[in-house]
């Protein structure tokens, strides 16, 4: 089971730090030779900036329009009745007990012909949350430990950017959250594996009450949150093919998987190379 992110404790610590900073600012105001009103304004601006940076990690804005590649794929009026990309099987344990997202991305990248070891993304390119709170834009915790939490699509897109820029690879991705499930088939048919958020063992989502809104999109935290790579489908058999970092290759009823996809929030990232 993924652990609940330690948001409330961190928020309390930040609150105490902000109060302490405010006390220091007041002391400086009274001891300064500057006019009180001017000093108070300067300190207030500083504290406001500090609180903003501590409470929220900046993230790239979601594109209103799909990339040229995805736009072309989604405009296609035809889709194959079945498609299966050549995805590897890769298990996250024992090295990455809470690293399903980085391993799912590694599976997707290797499907495209890149050559990555299991822990390479987590060690060198995974985007981590700068404030240890915002799991929307960066991993919260440590994927190498049992008490790690996770990360959602914006953080995985940034991870692909890190890989492309640092390793000089032609890897690209896009947050396609909100995409209709039938359009996911088109994306796979176009040669793009899709990293999809679901639940461990594909059980009912266990929402613990925590959520974060980032760029107008709300991400809810589930205690059984999981991430896997969708690499194929068969319309006639009503099946989807998944490379799952916990369970290996899985063939699942498409309707059941779609129901989970919808309930979790339609969270997904398409990956491709150019």
N, C-alpha and C positions, 0 to 999 in steps of 0.2 A: 504494500500500500504506500502511495506517496504521502509524505507528511504534509500537514497543513502549514503553509507559509507563516512565518512568525511575524505577521504584520502588526498585531496589536502591541506586542512588546516593543517593536522598533518605533512605532508611533509614540508610545509613552516616553521612550528615551529621547526622541526628537523633541517632544513637548517640553521635557525638563531642560534640554539644551537651549531651546528657544527662550524659555523663561529666564534662564541664567544669563543669556546674552542680553536680554532686555534689562535685567538688573544692572549689568555692567554698563550698558548704554546710558541708563539714568544717572549712574554715578559719574560717568564722564561728562554728562550734560551739566551737572551742578558744579563740577570742579573746573570746567573749561572757562577761559576768558572770553570765548565767543558768545554772542547773544544767544540766550536760551532757545529762542524760537528757531533760529537757523540750525543750531546743533541738533535739536530734536528732530527736525525734518530730515537731516542727513542720516541720523541714526535709524530713523524709521524706514528710510529707503533701503538701508543696508540690511536691516532685519527682514524686511519683506522679501528682498532678493534671496537671503539665506533660507528663509522658510520655503520659498518656491522651489529652490534647487534641492532642498532636502526632502520635500514631499512628493516630487514627481520627476521621473527621468524623461528627458526629451526623446521623442521618436519621430521618424520621418512621417510626414503626412501621407495618408493613403491616396493613391492615385484615383482620380475620378474615372480615368479611362484606362483600359487594358493596354499592355505593351503591344507593339505592332504584331509580334508573333502570336500572342494569345488572341488578339482581336481577329486576326486572320483565321485562326483555328475555330473560334467560336462562331464566325460568320459562315462557316461551311454548312451547307444544307444537307450533307450526308455524313454518316458515321458508320464505321464498320460494325457488323453485328457482334463481333468478338475481337478482342485484342489482348495480347499478353506481351509485355515488355520483358527483356531479359534481366530481371532483378535478382540480386544475390540474396541469400539468407544470411542474416547476421544477428547474433544474440547479444544483448547488452550485458548480461551477467557473465562472470562475476565482477568485471572491471567497472561497469557503470550501472549500479543498481537503480539509480534514479535518472539515468541518462537516455531515456527512450527518444527524446526529441533529437538529440545529436546523432544517435544511431540511425533513426529513421531518415534523417537528412543524408547521412553517410550512405545508406542503402540507395537513396534516390540518386546521389551523385555517382556512385559506382555503376548504377544502371545505365547512366549516360556515358560510361567509359572512362571515368576518372578512377584513379587507383589510390584509395584511401584506406588506411588501417582503422580498426574500430574506434580507437581512442583519439585519433588525430584531430578530428573536429573539436571535441571537448577540450583537448589540451591546448590547441593553438588558435582556434578561430571562433569558438562559441562566444556569442555576445552575452555578457553577464550584466545583471541589473546593478547600476551604479549606486542605487540607494537601498539595495537589498529588499525592496518592497514590490516594485513594479514588474511583475512577471509577464506583463504584456510585451515589454520591449527588451527584456533581458532575463537570462536564467537567474532564478532566486535560489541560493544555496550552492551545493556542490554535487554535481552528478556522480562523482566518484564515491559519495557517501550515502548511507541509508537514509539520512534525514534531509536529502535534497528535495527540492520542490519541483519547479519546472519553468517552462517558457512557452509563450504563444506565438502566433504567426509573425508579428512585426519583428520579434527578436530573431526568428529563424531567417527571415529575409536579410536582416543585418548581418547574420552569420555568413550567409552566402556571399554578401558583399565583402566581408572580411576575407573569406577564402579567395575570392577573385582578385582582390587588390594585393593581398599579402603573398599569395602563392602564384600570382600571375596566371590564373586559369580562366578560361572562357566560360565560367559558370554563371548562370543568371536565375533569378527566381522572382515570383510575384505573389503577394498576399491576395488570394482569390476568395477569401472568406465571404460568405453570403452567396456564393455561386450555387445555382441549382444542381442537384445531384446528376441529372441527365447531361448537363454540360461538362461535368467531370469526365464523363465517358469521351466526349469530344477532345478534351485536353490530353487524355491518355492516348487516344487514337492518333493524336498529332505528335506522339513520341515523347510526351512529358510525364514522368512519374509525378505523383501527387502525395505530399506529406499531409496526412489527415489526423485531426485530433478526435479521439474516441475515448473508450474506457477500458481498463484492464479486464481481460476475459470477456469483454463486450457485454458487461452487465449494466443494470440500470444506473445512470449517473447519480453519484452521491454528493449533492451540493451542500457545502458546509456554511453558506451564508456570506462568504467573502467574494467581492467582485471589484473590478477596476474598469473605469471607462477611459479609453485612450482614443483621441481623435474621433470622438462620437460613436465608438464601437465599445460595447460592454463585454468584458471577459469575466466569466464566472469561474470560480475555483471549485473543482470537484476532487474529493479525496481519492477517487479511483481514476483520476485523469491519466490518459495514456496517448501515445502518438505512434503511428505506424505508416507504412508506405503502401499506397494503392498503386498497383502496377498492371492491373488487367481486369477484364470483365467479359462476360458472355451473356448477351441479351437473351438468347434462346433458352439457356439453362437458368437464367435469372441469378447469376453468380458474380461475385467480385473476388479478385485475387489480391491477397495482402501479404506483404513481408513484414511480419510483426517482430519487433525487437525482443519481446518476451517469449513468444511462442513459435517463431519461425514461420514457415509458409502456412497460410490459412486460406481455405476456400469457404466463403460465407454467403448465405442468402442475401441477395442484393437489397431486398426490401428491409430486412432486419438491420443491415449496415446503414442504409439510408436513414432509417428512423433514428438511430444513434447519432448520425451525422447532423441531422436536423435538431435533435434535442440538445446536443452539446453547444450548438450555435453556428453550425456550418463553417467551421474553422479549417482552413486548408491553405497550403502553399504549393504552387506549381513550380517545377524545377526543369531547366533545360540548358543546353550548351549552344554556343554560336561559334 
